[in-house]
Amino acid sequence: MLKLLITASTILFFRFASYGQSDTTIAYRYFQKGQHEYIVKKYKEAIAYYDSSATSNPQFNRLYFSRALAKYHAGDLQGSIDDYSISIEKNVQVSSSYDNRGYSKFVLGDNKGAMDDYNKSIELNPLNERAFVNRGGLNYRLKAYNEALSDFSKALFLNPKSTGIFYNSGLSKLALKDYKAAIGDFDNFLQAFPSNGSGWLMRGMAKLNIDDKLGACSDLQKASSLGNNDAAEAIKEFCK
């Protein structure tokens, strides 16, 4: 969730070609224009400027990480992976490059590639909350629920204000059949996000598993009122 992303000839070209100060200045100007377009979410226009920056000076390292982000948002996931790989080759110590590349691999279904990148990201920066959240999501996909819960717990420890993680933690506990603890996590999540229909739905399902039908149906009704179609179906089945 890979073939060699950069050809040897490209690597040699990047490593050994020589560029002057004027080339760097031109590359930087294109890069700045790309940054402006990225900020206003014109990702294709941003990519075009980043391409011009790379043409002006392929050794202008900053552009590859930024172009990878733009390609991700433009839906070019493989392109984002390619650029993160170039960025990593030029600076192997950047935790966020591995984390971001891992997420693009995750979206493409490359579970092993994503896990390798998340592990490397955390190795480089054990305080990277986002990498723990992303690895937790991958572990959840792989049905490694204890490992997922451990990752979400570490992320919450690093940033207790990141209350959205309680939803992920609650899902993991629900999968582990720790229903009361799951309800506690969904309580915390819903305090921060009371209009999230999925939170009400999942808390309702947890309550059903501890035979709190009244509380469960109340939560399901709330979820349905917020437009959650799964909750509407659950009401028909469990709240007759």
Order of alpha helices (4+ residues) and beta strands (2+ residues): alpha-alpha-alpha-alpha-alpha-alpha-alpha-alpha-alpha-alpha-alpha-alpha-alpha-alpha
